[in-house]
């Protein structure tokens, strides 16, 4: 990867990160969408194999989000509610579907896109750490969520490690899936292709 490709990847990934932060901080899609579109445009023009990376990232993030992140967060919320002495645990299907589909699926897809681009520059372990820090930062940025994490259940000493473990598990599962989705026939070694009869 030459300097221009590295800069394109950095610019594209940075734009996606800023879009996530803008959306999560309450600025909404009006601020996030231009950043996301701009990041995709930069990568499309500069980075080879960009769309394969994008699709693998979105697919890996969405699947891991639906299977790990959404259900894991919902389970952690149930634990917080059960451990809190002042609230009666209440389960709703609408809340569960919202968390699994929106937080798990959509957030997972966006985090997958960011991670697939970052993975071209840094190691998967560092990417997983960045994803975990960014997601936990978004959770703590909202006043209501921050209050719940700090005051409900058994308190921050239990809540924060529990939620961090869920997000970290999602990050590693997502990166594994992205790696699998990125593998295509053009990655088959040339000596293997030479053995295939014409």
Secondary structure, DSSP 8 states (H G I E B T S, - for coil): --HHHHHHHHHHHHHHHHHHHHHHTT--HHHHHHHHHHHHHHHHHHSTTHHHHHHHHHHHHHHHIIIIIHHHHHHHHHHHHHH-TTS-----HHHHHHIIIIIIIIHHHHHHHHHHHHTTTS-HHHHHHHHHHHHHHHHHHSHHHHHHHHHSTT-HHHHHHHHHHHHHHHHHHHHHHHHHHH--GGGS-HHHHHTS--
